[in-house]
Amino acid sequence: MQRPEKKQEDKKLGAMMIFVAVLGIIAVCLIIKNQKGGVTYQYCEEYVMTEELPSLMDFCYYSSDEWKEKIEEEKFGGVITIKMCKWLAQQTGTAEYVILPEGKEKQTVTRDEFHQVYEQFLDLLDEKQEIHIADEIILKQEGKNYITPNQTYLCDREFPFVQPMKSYEFYVRGENIIGIKSLRGVSSAVRNAYLLEESGEKIRFLYGGENYEISMEAWQAKGLEKQVCDLVWEEGELAKIQLKEERIQGNLIAVDDSRIQIEGYGEINRSANLPVYKIYGSVEEKNLSDIVIANMKVEYVVAEDRVEAILLVEPAQISRIRVLLLGEDSTPYRKEVALTCSTPYSVDFHSRQETKEQDTVVKGEELFSGTEENSIRFSPASEDGEFFLCNGEGKKISLGYRGVLELYRYPEGYTLISELSIEDYLCSVVPSEMPATYGMEALKAQAVCARSYVYIQMQKGAYAPLGAHVDDSTSYQVYNKQSREETTSNAVWDTAGEVLKYQGEIAEAYYFSTSSGVTGNGDSWALDSDPAYGYLHSIQLKDAQEAFDLSGEEAFGAYINSDGDSYDNFAPFYRWDAVCSFGDEEVLNKISGILAARKEKAPGTITFLDEKGEEAENPKEFGKLTGMAVQKRSTCGVMLELCLEYEKGRVILKNEYNIRAVLGAGCKSLTLKDGSVRDGVSLIPSAFAVISPSPEGEYHIRGGGYGHGIGMSQNGAGKMAELGKTYKEILQFFFQNVEILPVS
């Protein structure tokens, strides 16, 4: 006979067991109710709801809605059974291939059993392998979007039990989640996150530009802040934090999709997911393009001989520029490189250093012979040393380059980089861009424009994969094509460090040779709608400004056929006349080539329309050119849209460069204001022009100015300097609401 105390204990134990069982059932089945109290979705390991099927089967035979209708017609009920699995196999023609669970003719299948059946369907029917299983961590949910470390998924179904900072196994088709396989992901990670801080039992981390917070045991989180790490999830939960503590430091020289070149270390492999974290001041995630190569103190987080993250530890101190010296064919690559120096110089490989005597000629092919290294640095023994490019016989074929040169070997050929101080660079830019005979104030204005422009370009990082900021061509600024002059160098040093600033930011100070008497506001490059370019206004090049509107053909025609009062009216290109012909096959082929190249480079600026007015891929079948007309002109008079009429279609050109290139293809002669005639024109001088067909089938084009017409006219600046204007007055005339300030 049991004691009363024993009976009481047994009752308590029994009650506890029942309670635990109930908790187990609740844990197994997540039942989510809508606001009306009805069941909208039920997830359970012991069964699968019928409503999950349509989206899972959408990949074969029927759409999701059609599957839903067919399933409703069969009246299978709310959960998937063996009978339903058999029916699915019959519907998909896989009955003789699919193995079903045995001994459960009318019973409900478990979730695991259903997955085994469903994945047989995928093996047999998903020929394009559209559906896969994704083990994903849910960082956050925004409406129907699930944001994960790998990508953002769209999910049309509601899964209210899915929580942030948990991992799940999903069935995924493209970018869409079509079902859930498991509420516990197997193993996944947030790679290269930055731990911000610990607070009690929570930690915060930065990833993908967003701050996240997750609960952690206090002992686990202690001392983990301000480090790069991998956060690893196992069985649906955050399981461990793997710190990445090894760091190296050095200037970033070049970066591409697989490797990074670091000054002092050479090339190192990089992670595909390579975040950049700014850790001075407020911590933020940046882009690789925010790194000003060769000018920032940068730390690299390294693991397994690979750069996993980049840390910006202080602002850029921009003092050096790296210029890609283009080859004779205007590409970055050269078949051979030979050079010499006016002083003794060193040849630095990563593993060794050689010293060469003054005027010794070295060749890239010989230097790289027998070595696996792919870069060499040449440094003069003294600051006044200059490097010269040579031909195969060792004869100098360039002006001298100050600073250092770097030679790189690629499968495509050699590339050559000139690295020097920004002010030294500008001393070789200003005489290449403006005649040294111009007044000092005009030269100073040019120096400030050139400095402002190059600072902007350095921050864009277009040549980062090749380890350069800019190249030496007119695509950026012409560099070292004219000898340095005392006047131009003085203009650079007298304005050292000064740039144009608009609303506190450096302004991209565009300039060009000669105006037609007015400048553009940037609408020919679609800059007018960008508030960052608010300093670009259409102005008349004279002291007294008047209201003007040259957008009409008649108004602009009258304007361009008069000389007018302008700072530029002394220049030969102030007015010009071109005779063009577009009838012969050679010209048409040249135009086709221009259109194809420009369409590829700037697709939004060229439109091909067939006879029906529908957009075409190319104008190959359009036939001969039958006419052309300006469709739209800016208030300043520049052509914004030019329509080329063909026998079976038309082409709409936007962007002043496109228009100048196409018209230039047919240019037979160009006569300037001073009566001189220019041959070999590839671009008409500007898009400030009117076009008139002649009875002979030719076109007469009357225009004004030389260049894009945006920003500062160099000839106009020269005249203003003659009239006693200071460089600051000149700059504030051409660029509205700007300040001339030190760069920092």
Sequence and secondary structure as in RCSB ss.txt:
>XXXX:A:sequence
MQRPEKKQEDKKLGAMMIFVAVLGIIAVCLIIKNQKGGVTYQYCEEYVMTEELPSLMDFCYYSSDEWKEKIEEEK
FGGVITIKMCKWLAQQTGTAEYVILPEGKEKQTVTRDEFHQVYEQFLDLLDEKQEIHIADEIILKQEGKNYITPN
QTYLCDREFPFVQPMKSYEFYVRGENIIGIKSLRGVSSAVRNAYLLEESGEKIRFLYGGENYEISMEAWQAKGLE
KQVCDLVWEEGELAKIQLKEERIQGNLIAVDDSRIQIEGYGEINRSANLPVYKIYGSVEEKNLSDIVIANMKVEY
VVAEDRVEAILLVEPAQISRIRVLLLGEDSTPYRKEVALTCSTPYSVDFHSRQETKEQDTVVKGEELFSGTEENS
IRFSPASEDGEFFLCNGEGKKISLGYRGVLELYRYPEGYTLISELSIEDYLCSVVPSEMPATYGMEALKAQAVCA
RSYVYIQMQKGAYAPLGAHVDDSTSYQVYNKQSREETTSNAVWDTAGEVLKYQGEIAEAYYFSTSSGVTGNGDSW
ALDSDPAYGYLHSIQLKDAQEAFDLSGEEAFGAYINSDGDSYDNFAPFYRWDAVCSFGDEEVLNKISGILAARKE
KAPGTITFLDEKGEEAENPKEFGKLTGMAVQKRSTCGVMLELCLEYEKGRVILKNEYNIRAVLGAGCKSLTLKDG
SVRDGVSLIPSAFAVISPSPEGEYHIRGGGYGHGIGMSQNGAGKMAELGKTYKEILQFFFQNVEILPVS
>XXXX:A:secstr
   HHHHHHHHHHHHHHHHHHHHHHHHHEEEEE TTS EEEEEESS  BGGGHHHHHTTSSS HHHHHHHHHHHT
  SB BHHHHHHHHHHTT TTT    SS TTSB  HHHHHHHHHHHHHHH TT  EEEEEEE  EEETTEEE SS
 EEE  S  TT  TT EEEEEEETTEEEEEEESS SEEEEEEEEEEEEETTEEEEEETTEEEEEE  HHHHTT  
SEEEEEEEETTEEEEEEEE  EEE  EEEE SSEEEETTTEEEEE SS  EEE SSS EEE GGGS TTSS EEE
EEETTEEEEEEE S     EEEEE   TTSSS BS  EEEESS EEEE SS EEEE TT  EEHHHHHTT    E
EEEEESSTT  EEEB TTS B S  B SEEEEEEETTEEEEEEEEEHHHHHHHHHHHHS TTS HHHHHHHHHHH
HHHHHHHHHH TTGGGT SEESSTTS   SSS   HHHHHHHHHTTTEEEEETTEE    EESB SSB B SGGG
T TT GGGTT    BSSSS       SHHHHHHHHTS  S TTTTSGGGSEEEEE   SHHHHHHHHHHHHHHHH
H GGGEEEEETTS B S STTS SEEEEEEEEE TTS EEEEEEEETTEEEEEESHHHHHHHHHHTEEEEEETTS
 EE S SS S S EEEEE TTS EEEEE  BS  BSEEHHHHHHHHHTT  HHHHHHHHSTT EEEE  
